[in-house]
Amino acid sequence: MNGLQNLIELITLLFGIFFGLMAFYQFVKNDIKHFFDLKTSELNKESSAALLPLRLQAHERLIVFIERINPANLLVRLHQPAIELSALQSLILNEIKAEYQHNISQQLYVDSTSWNVVRKLKDDTIAMINNVVQGLPENSTGVDLSKKVLQHMSTIEENPYELTINILKKDIHALF
């Protein structure tokens, strides 16, 4: 009987401790939650502050990338007297791909929609160069390619390079 009574007292004591701990938890749970919310908020502010320079730098680099693959700038930079059509095409495509590979990590710091627009602009630029080359006669030169690309660009109502830069600028302004 003594063993049964000790067991009952032990169970009663355990229930008392359990309900006491539950009451204590109910009493302090809002304070605990508030403490962890403040810590999370502080960490978010610190990480945002640390990421801001990286995000601004990524936008800057992508704007430079867009300017560098803009045919008006690209053709002037890569111009060589008496260059053959296929050589200029290859030079242009290699330059675009190298610039893109150099900036591919910037997608970590920009909005995914903006990154997709930048990537599409790169793909469209490559496609435009290839399409112009296909439309030229076989005996064409690099100068003919340059003229045709610039003529094509002048017929476009809204410059896609400027539109993409404006999208990136809007992203930058959204950071502040």
KOLMI-749836 format. One line per 2 residues: number of its first residue (from 0); for each residue x, y, z of N, C-alpha, C. Coordinates in pm, 1 decimal. Atoms other than C-alpha are relative to their C-alpha. Example, Ala and Ser with C-alpha at 12.3 -4.5 7.8 and 13.67 -1.06 7.14 Angstrom:
2
0> 89.0:-119.0:0.0:1230.0:-450.0:780.0:90.0:120.0:0.0 ~ -82.0:-119.0:-6.0:1367.0:-106.0:714.0:-77.0:109.0:73.0
# end
This chain:
176
0> 81.1:-118.0:0.0:0.0:0.0:0.0:86.4:125.9:0.0 ~ -91.0:-111.7:-6.9:285.2:230.8:80.7:55.9:33.0:-139.5
2> -49.2:-19.6:135.9:422.5:182.6:-276.6:-104.1:67.0:-88.5 ~ 108.0:-59.5:78.5:82.8:269.5:-428.6:-20.1:145.5:39.4
4> 16.2:-137.3:-47.9:54.7:579.6:-214.3:115.8:86.8:-51.5 ~ -115.3:-74.8:52.3:407.9:688.8:-316.9:-15.7:26.4:-149.8
6> 23.8:-16.5:143.5:317.8:633.8:-682.4:-104.0:108.3:-25.2 ~ 105.2:-101.5:14.3:2.2:844.7:-645.2:56.7:137.9:31.3
8> -60.8:-128.5:-35.4:200.1:1120.5:-473.4:96.6:46.3:-110.6 ~ -92.3:-33.1:108.4:463.5:1106.4:-749.4:-75.8:50.1:-123.3
10> 81.8:-42.5:115.2:197.6:1129.3:-1021.1:-60.9:136.2:26.8 ~ 58.0:-129.5:-36.8:30.2:1416.2:-837.2:106.3:109.7:-9.7
12> -109.4:-95.8:6.3:365.6:1591.3:-803.4:37.2:30.9:-145.0 ~ -32.1:-20.3:141.4:443.3:1540.8:-1174.3:-107.3:83.4:-69.4
14> 107.3:-81.8:57.6:100.9:1677.8:-1271.9:9.8:143.5:48.4 ~ -14.1:-135.3:-54.8:156.9:1975.3:-1043.0:112.6:74.9:-68.3
16> -113.6:-61.9:68.0:497.5:2044.4:-1195.2:-36.2:31.0:-145.1 ~ 39.7:-19.2:139.7:356.7:2000.4:-1547.8:-91.7:120.2:-14.0
18> 94.6:-111.7:9.4:65.5:2238.4:-1486.4:64.4:131.3:42.8 ~ -73.7:-120.1:-39.4:297.8:2483.7:-1310.4:85.0:52.7:-114.6
20> -80.9:-40.2:116.1:532.7:2485.0:-1608.9:-87.3:54.5:-112.5 ~ 91.8:-48.1:104.3:239.8:2526.1:-1847.6:-51.3:139.9:33.1
22> 46.9:-132.3:-41.4:108.8:2821.3:-1645.8:111.6:102.8:-17.6 ~ -114.4:-89.3:15.7:457.2:2975.6:-1642.7:23.1:31.3:-148.2
24> -17.8:-19.2:144.4:491.4:2922.5:-2018.5:-106.5:95.0:-55.3 ~ 107.7:-87.7:46.5:151.9:3084.4:-2082.5:24.6:144.2:43.8
26> -26.7:-132.6:-54.3:260.7:3375.4:-1867.3:111.4:71.5:-76.9 ~ -116.2:-63.6:63.2:592.9:3438.6:-2049.9:7.8:-22.5:-150.9
28> -13.0:31.4:142.7:522.5:3309.7:-2403.6:-3.8:124.2:-88.1 ~ 3.2:-122.0:80.6:433.7:3656.1:-2537.2:132.6:74.9:8.0
30> -130.9:-64.5:-14.7:758.5:3795.7:-2396.6:106.3:-74.2:-81.8 ~ -96.3:80.3:76.3:957.6:3510.3:-2552.3:-19.4:25.5:-150.1
32> 29.8:-24.7:141.7:783.6:3558.5:-2888.4:46.1:139.3:-40.4 ~ -40.9:-137.1:28.9:843.0:3932.7:-2872.4:153.1:9.6:-10.9
34> -146.2:0.0:2.3:1213.7:3875.3:-2796.8:52.6:-57.3:-131.6 ~ -47.6:61.9:124.0:1260.6:3641.6:-3095.1:-41.9:80.4:-122.4
36> 40.1:-87.2:111.2:1063.0:3872.9:-3324.0:94.8:118.2:-13.1 ~ -95.1:-111.4:4.3:1293.9:4159.8:-3229.0:134.6:-44.8:-55.6
38> -128.4:51.1:50.1:1604.0:3947.9:-3291.4:-7.2:-25.9:-150.0 ~ 17.9:25.8:143.1:1468.4:3837.7:-3630.2:-4.1:130.8:-77.5
40> 8.4:-130.7:65.3:1386.5:4197.5:-3719.1:138.0:65.3:-9.0 ~ -135.1:-56.0:1.3:1737.3:4310.7:-3622.2:88.5:-69.5:-102.7
42> -80.1:74.4:97.5:1895.2:4034.3:-3830.0:-39.7:36.5:-142.0 ~ 46.2:-37.9:134.0:1678.6:4125.1:-4129.5:51.5:137.9:-38.2
44> -50.4:-134.6:29.1:1779.4:4491.1:-4102.0:149.2:-3.7:-30.3 ~ -144.5:9.5:22.7:2147.8:4399.3:-4075.9:30.7:-64.3:-134.7
46> -26.7:65.6:127.8:2132.4:4163.9:-4373.0:-41.2:88.5:-116.4 ~ 41.1:-92.3:106.5:1941.1:4419.4:-4580.9:103.7:109.7:-19.4
48> -101.9:-104.7:8.8:2199.1:4683.8:-4498.8:127.4:-53.2:-65.3 ~ -119.2:58.9:59.5:2480.1:4447.6:-4595.7:-19.6:-31.1:-147.8
50> 27.4:35.7:139.2:2311.6:4346.1:-4921.5:-20.2:120.9:-91.0 ~ 29.5:-116.8:82.9:2224.4:4696.9:-5039.7:116.0:38.8:-91.6
52> -110.0:-34.2:92.7:2573.8:4780.1:-5174.0:19.3:-104.9:-109.7 ~ -14.2:105.9:100.7:2588.5:4442.2:-5350.7:-109.4:10.1:-105.9
54> 110.1:-12.3:95.1:2248.4:4495.0:-5507.8:19.7:120.6:-91.4 ~ -26.0:-118.2:83.2:2340.9:4844.3:-5625.9:111.8:-28.3:-100.4
56> -110.7:34.4:89.2:2666.9:4715.2:-5769.4:-46.6:-93.0:-111.8 ~ 52.0:91.9:101.6:2480.3:4435.9:-5950.9:-78.4:76.5:-106.0
58> 75.3:-80.0:96.8:2244.4:4685.8:-6111.0:94.0:83.2:-86.8 ~ -97.7:-78.3:76.7:2538.3:4904.6:-6212.2:68.6:-87.3:-105.0
60> -70.4:88.7:92.4:2719.8:4611.2:-6368.7:-90.6:-44.6:-113.9 ~ 91.8:40.7:106.6:2410.3:4502.6:-6560.5:-27.6:114.7:-96.2
62> 17.4:-115.7:89.0:2361.3:4853.7:-6694.5:121.9:13.1:-91.5 ~ -122.0:-2.7:82.8:2723.8:4849.7:-6814.0:-5.8:-113.1:-102.9
64> 13.8:113.1:92.1:2660.0:4505.2:-6967.4:-92.8:35.5:-116.1 ~ 97.2:-36.6:103.8:2357.3:4636.3:-7156.7:61.1:102.0:-96.0
66> -65.2:-99.7:85.8:2553.7:4934.6:-7282.9:106.5:-64.2:-88.2 ~ -107.9:64.2:76.9:2837.6:4707.6:-7394.6:-53.3:-90.6:-110.7
68> 53.7:85.3:106.6:2609.8:4473.3:-7594.5:-93.4:76.2:-93.2 ~ 79.6:-83.4:90.6:2412.6:4758.7:-7749.5:76.1:6.9:-132.0
70> -71.2:4.1:128.9:2496.7:4722.4:-8121.5:69.7:130.0:-37.4 ~ -63.9:-127.9:32.5:2571.8:5092.6:-8155.3:136.4:10.6:66.8
72> -127.9:-4.5:-72.2:2846.1:5062.8:-7893.4:89.4:-118.0:-37.0 ~ -73.3:123.3:28.6:2948.1:4706.4:-7973.2:72.4:8.5:-134.4
74> -59.5:-6.6:133.9:3010.3:4768.1:-8342.8:112.3:103.2:-7.3 ~ -106.7:-101.1:-2.3:3214.0:5082.7:-8277.7:123.1:-56.5:71.9
76> -110.0:55.4:-78.4:3424.9:4902.3:-8017.1:74.6:-110.5:-75.3 ~ -60.7:114.4:67.8:3488.1:4597.3:-8236.8:38.1:27.5:-145.3
78> -26.9:-33.2:140.4:3531.7:4779.5:-8567.6:148.3:-20.1:-32.8 ~ -134.1:18.2:55.0:3834.5:4672.9:-8767.1:-12.0:18.4:-150.5
80> 8.4:-21.7:144.8:3903.2:4789.9:-9121.4:13.3:-132.2:-76.1 ~ -3.3:115.2:91.9:3839.3:4525.7:-9389.0:-17.9:-134.0:70.7
82> 25.6:127.4:-67.7:3719.6:4261.6:-9143.8:-106.0:-77.2:-77.9 ~ 94.8:84.5:72.8:3536.7:3970.1:-9300.4:-129.4:-14.1:81.1
84> 132.3:13.8:-62.0:3168.7:3911.9:-9229.1:1.3:-106.0:109.1 ~ 1.8:109.9:-97.9:3215.5:3577.4:-9053.1:89.7:30.7:119.6
86> -90.6:-35.2:-109.7:3506.2:3712.1:-8847.1:-66.3:100.4:94.2 ~ 68.5:-98.6:-83.4:3302.4:4010.6:-8726.9:-115.4:-65.0:75.5
88> 109.9:70.1:-67.2:3003.1:3789.7:-8651.9:53.1:-80.2:119.8 ~ -59.4:80.4:-106.7:3220.6:3556.3:-8448.6:50.3:88.6:114.1
90> -51.1:-93.3:-99.7:3386.5:3847.9:-8269.2:-113.8:58.3:83.7 ~ 115.8:-57.0:-69.6:3048.4:4002.2:-8181.6:-62.0:-103.0:94.7
92> 64.6:103.0:-81.7:2896.8:3676.7:-8056.8:87.7:-39.4:118.4 ~ -90.6:32.5:-110.5:3205.2:3592.0:-7850.2:3.1:110.6:104.7
94> -0.3:-114.5:-92.0:3205.9:3940.4:-7698.3:-126.8:1.1:85.6 ~ 126.9:2.1:-73.7:2837.5:3918.4:-7600.4:-0.2:-113.0:102.5
96> -0.9:115.4:-91.2:2879.5:3571.3:-7449.9:99.3:19.4:114.6 ~ -99.8:-24.3:-104.9:3193.5:3672.0:-7259.3:-51.3:102.8:101.0
98> 56.6:-102.1:-89.2:3024.7:3982.4:-7119.3:-109.3:-60.6:88.6 ~ 109.0:64.4:-75.4:2723.9:3774.5:-7015.0:57.0:-91.6:108.3
100> -61.1:90.2:-97.9:2939.7:3510.0:-6845.2:67.1:77.1:113.3 ~ -65.2:-83.0:-100.6:3128.8:3783.7:-6664.9:-100.5:55.3:101.3
102> 101.6:-62.7:-85.5:2802.3:3920.1:-6520.8:-108.7:-96.0:46.8 ~ 107.4:95.3:-29.9:2599.8:3601.8:-6470.2:-31.8:-9.3:149.5
104> 24.9:9.9:-144.3:2640.1:3604.7:-6091.6:-84.4:115.6:52.4 ~ 78.8:-115.2:-45.2:2459.5:3939.2:-6072.1:-147.9:-33.3:16.8
106> 139.8:38.8:-13.5:2129.3:3754.5:-6099.3:-38.0:-27.0:145.8 ~ 27.6:21.9:-142.5:2161.9:3682.4:-5726.4:-55.3:124.7:66.9
108> 30.1:-124.7:-68.1:2110.2:4048.0:-5644.4:-106.3:85.6:-68.1 ~ 104.8:-77.0:68.1:1845.4:4164.7:-5892.2:-128.7:-81.6:-3.2
110> 130.8:62.8:10.4:1479.2:4088.8:-5928.0:1.0:-101.0:-115.0 ~ -3.1:105.0:102.8:1416.5:3769.0:-6126.5:-62.8:47.3:-131.3
112> 60.2:-53.6:122.8:1193.7:3954.5:-6372.8:101.2:84.8:-75.6 ~ -102.2:-83.9:63.7:1469.9:4204.7:-6440.8:109.6:-85.4:-61.0
114> -103.6:87.6:53.9:1724.9:3928.1:-6482.8:-48.4:-67.6:-127.8 ~ 54.2:64.5:119.7:1497.3:3752.9:-6731.9:-2.6:96.3:-117.9
116> -0.1:-100.4:107.0:1465.4:4076.1:-6931.0:141.9:18.9:-53.2 ~ -139.8:-15.1:41.7:1845.4:4115.4:-6937.3:43.2:-121.1:-82.9
118> -37.7:122.0:72.7:1891.9:3753.8:-7045.8:-67.8:-4.9:-137.0 ~ 71.6:-1.0:128.1:1626.1:3790.2:-7317.3:61.4:102.8:-95.0
120> -65.2:-101.5:83.5:1792.8:4107.8:-7442.6:129.0:-55.6:-60.5 ~ -122.9:62.7:49.8:2121.7:3917.4:-7472.7:-32.9:-99.4:-110.4
122> 39.3:100.1:100.3:1950.1:3631.6:-7658.4:-53.0:65.9:-127.3 ~ 53.8:-71.4:116.8:1764.8:3874.6:-7887.8:111.0:68.5:-79.7
124> -112.5:-64.7:69.0:2088.4:4057.6:-7966.7:76.1:-102.9:-83.9 ~ -68.3:107.1:73.7:2257.3:3731.7:-8065.6:-83.7:-43.3:-119.9
126> 88.5:40.9:109.2:1954.8:3631.7:-8273.7:-3.1:105.8:-110.2 ~ 2.4:-107.7:99.1:1947.9:3971.9:-8445.3:126.8:-3.4:-84.5
128> -126.5:5.9:74.4:2315.6:3946.5:-8541.5:-2.3:-118.3:-96.9 ~ 5.0:118.9:85.7:2267.5:3594.1:-8675.7:-100.1:16.3:-114.1
130> 101.1:-21.6:104.7:1952.6:3692.1:-8868.7:49.4:98.0:-106.0 ~ -52.9:-96.5:97.1:2123.4:3991.5:-9028.6:106.0:-67.0:-87.3
132> -103.4:70.2:76.7:2418.1:3773.4:-9132.9:-64.7:-91.4:-103.3 ~ 68.2:90.5:93.5:2180.4:3520.7:-9290.0:-64.1:75.8:-116.1
134> 64.4:-80.0:104.8:2012.7:3800.9:-9485.9:96.9:70.2:-92.8 ~ -99.7:-67.4:83.9:2336.7:3931.5:-9633.7:53.1:-94.3:-108.0
136> -62.2:83.1:103.9:2490.0:3809.9:-9960.4:134.2:-56.4:48.6 ~ -122.8:69.1:-41.9:2792.0:3578.0:-9933.7:124.8:87.2:-7.5
138> -119.5:-82.6:16.7:3043.0:3838.0:-10050.2:-2.1:126.5:86.8 ~ 10.8:-117.3:-87.4:2941.5:4087.0:-9775.8:119.4:8.6:94.4
140> -111.4:-24.5:-92.7:3193.1:4240.4:-9539.4:-54.1:33.6:139.0 ~ 38.5:-40.5:-134.2:3193.1:4333.7:-9174.5:-68.4:135.5:1.5
142> 61.9:-132.8:10.0:3105.0:4689.4:-9274.7:-146.8:-14.2:-40.6 ~ 138.4:23.5:41.4:2791.4:4557.9:-9448.3:-83.7:-48.2:119.3
144> 69.5:47.6:-120.1:2695.6:4375.1:-9128.6:-29.2:116.3:93.8 ~ 18.2:-114.9:-89.5:2746.5:4689.0:-8921.7:-110.6:92.8:-50.5
146> 102.3:-87.9:57.8:2538.5:4900.0:-9160.2:-139.3:-60.1:15.7 ~ 131.0:66.1:-4.4:2255.1:4646.5:-9171.7:-53.6:-5.0:143.5
148> 43.3:5.3:-140.5:2245.3:4605.6:-8791.5:-45.4:138.3:45.5 ~ 36.6:-136.0:-42.2:2240.6:4981.4:-8736.9:-127.3:47.6:-70.3
150> 125.7:-33.1:69.7:1968.8:5021.1:-9001.9:-117.1:-67.6:69.4 ~ 105.9:72.6:-70.1:1764.5:4754.7:-8828.2:-33.4:67.8:133.3
152> 22.0:-65.9:-129.8:1811.8:4928.8:-8492.0:-75.3:131.4:-17.2 ~ 67.9:-128.4:21.4:1693.6:5258.0:-8639.3:-148.2:-17.9:-33.8
154> 141.3:23.1:32.5:1366.0:5096.6:-8748.7:-82.2:-42.2:121.5 ~ 71.4:42.4:-121.1:1279.3:4977.4:-8399.4:-56.6:122.7:69.5
156> 67.4:-115.3:-57.7:1024.8:5209.9:-8242.5:53.6:35.0:138.5 ~ -51.3:-23.5:-134.3:1141.5:5167.5:-7882.4:128.9:-81.2:17.0
158> -130.2:63.4:-14.0:1506.3:5091.7:-7816.7:-3.1:-99.4:116.8 ~ 8.4:100.2:-107.6:1512.0:4762.6:-7618.5:111.2:15.0:104.4
160> -110.7:-18.9:-93.6:1845.3:4853.5:-7459.0:-34.5:109.0:101.1 ~ 44.3:-107.2:-89.1:1706.3:5176.5:-7316.7:-114.9:-48.0:88.8
162> 110.6:52.7:-80.8:1389.3:4997.7:-7202.6:50.9:-90.3:112.1 ~ -55.9:89.1:-101.6:1593.7:4734.6:-7018.7:72.8:79.8:107.8
164> -67.2:-85.9:-98.6:1806.6:5001.3:-6851.2:-103.4:68.5:89.0 ~ 105.8:-63.4:-79.7:1486.9:5176.5:-6740.7:-60.7:-97.6:100.4
166> 50.3:101.6:-93.3:1362.6:4852.1:-6585.3:96.1:-14.9:117.5 ~ -99.0:11.4:-106.5:1686.4:4821.9:-6390.0:0.2:124.8:89.7
168> 6.7:-122.5:-79.9:1660.8:5184.9:-6279.8:-121.0:-3.2:92.7 ~ 118.7:11.6:-86.4:1309.6:5119.6:-6148.8:26.7:-93.8:116.0
170> -38.7:92.5:-107.4:1446.8:4825.6:-5951.2:85.3:70.4:104.0 ~ -86.9:-71.8:-92.4:1711.9:5049.9:-5801.3:-81.9:95.4:85.6
172> 83.1:-94.5:-75.0:1455.0:5311.6:-5702.9:-90.7:-70.7:98.5 ~ 84.3:76.2:-93.1:1243.5:5040.9:-5540.4:77.2:-40.8:125.5
174> -81.1:35.4:-116.1:1533.3:4966.8:-5304.8:-2.9:108.1:107.3 ~ -4.0:-111.3:-95.7:1496.6:5307.7:-5141.3:-136.8:44.5:40.6
# end
